[in-house]
C-alpha cells in the first residue's frame, strides 16, 4: 500500500528562525513569531508584482490640494472655508512589459551631423542632415507601460514612469492599513501581444531598411502607484482632488466656479456695445457727413454682441486634469 504524500506546512524564517505558516491559494508566507511576510516566488501568475512606496503623507497631500484651491482663479473668494473630510490612499495597477531587442539592420537612414566654423571671433555650429548607409548590429532594452484599470473613471491620466524609479516587492503585509489596492482588469495576453508587436518595430529614422530582430528575456510586471483621493466640502457639496503620492502633483481636481467676475465682464461688454449702437443710430438720424457710417457701426455692434454672447458661458465647476500619459 502506497504511503500518503507529505505536505509542507511550515519552514524557518530567515530573520528569527521561527516557523512560517501558509494558507492554500495565497502567495504569501508569514512568520508566526515576528509576523514578517514573505512572497512566494513562482506563484503561477506569470508576472511579478511591485509597488512604489508613497513619499507624500496625508497632511502634505491636503496641503497641496489646499494650495491648488487658493491659486485657482475661477474659484470663489471664500474657497478657503472649504473643509477636507476624507483622504484615502489608492494604489493604481500599471502593467510594465520589458524585453531586450537584438538583431541586425541594413539600409539607409538620416543622421544629424554637426560642423563648427568660425565667423570672425565667434564659433558657429551648423547642423546638416546626412543620408548614410546602415550595416550594424542592434541591442536595446524596450519597455512599455499600460494602465491596468480604467483611469478615465477616476478622472486621471497614467502617471509618468521612467523605468528608473525604485520599486519594492508587493507584500500585502507591508502596505498601509488604510490603502485601497485596485485589482487589474483587461486581457493580459492581448497586452503582451501588443507589447511584443511594438518592440519588434525597427528603430526610427531608418529608411529602406532590411533588418532581423529578436526579443530576449521578455517579462511582465504589475506596478502599483500611490495616489491620494481627497474629498472636501464647500457649501454642503462634496468635491474631489487626486494628488500624486510620490511628488504631490495634482492629477485631477474639481472646484466650485465663481461666475461673478464673468457676469461683470458680460454686463460691461453689453454696456459698451449699447453705447456703440446708440452712437450709430445718432449718426444715422443726424443726417450729417458721418450719417453713412451709422449703419456700419450698428452692424459692427450687433456682430460683436453676438460674438460676446457666443463666447460667454456660466461654469458649473472648475476642472483640472494633469496632461499625463493616457
Secondary structure, DSSP 4 states (H G I P E B T S, - for coil): -PPPPP-----B-TTT-PBEE--TT-SEEEETTT--EEEPS--SSSSEEEEPPP---HHHHHHHHHHHHHH-TTS-TTGGG-EEEEEEEEEEEEEEEEEEEEEEEEEEEEEEEEEEEEETTEEEEEEEEEEEEEEEEEEEEEEEEEESS-GGGTT-PBPP--S-S--EE--GGGS-TT-EEPPP-S-HHHHHHHHHHHHTSPPTTEEEEEEEEEEEEEEEEEEEEEEEEEEEEETTEEEEEEEETTT--EEEEEEE---HHHHHHHHHHHHHHHHHHHHHHHHHHH-STTHHHHHHHHHHHHHHHHHHHHH----SEEEEE---B-
